Amino acid sequence: MQLCESGLVKKIKWRMFLPGGCRCEHCIQKRLGCINVLMSRGANPDAEDKNGETPLYYAARNRLAECATLLLEKGSDLQHW
């Protein structure tokens, strides 16, 4: 993932990786893979965007239970969404 290798992972816009839409197994696995890569490269699971929303918020809003679960397992703060 070029974005991660370039060191920009700390400034990632999580909403790009947690969009609404397709919930097929393939798309869910791609999102989970992205979350794992980003987290392994030091992304902050509680990073807020310009609206104060977090990755956990986007996962919950888009009904991506698998992504929300993974974010919580990776240390996302349930009180911070």
Buried (B, 14 or more C-beta within 10 A) or exposed (E): EEBBEEEEBEEBEBBEBBEEEEEEEEEBEEBBEBBEBBBEBEBBBBBBBEEEBBBBBBBBBBEBEBBBEBBBEBEBEEEEB
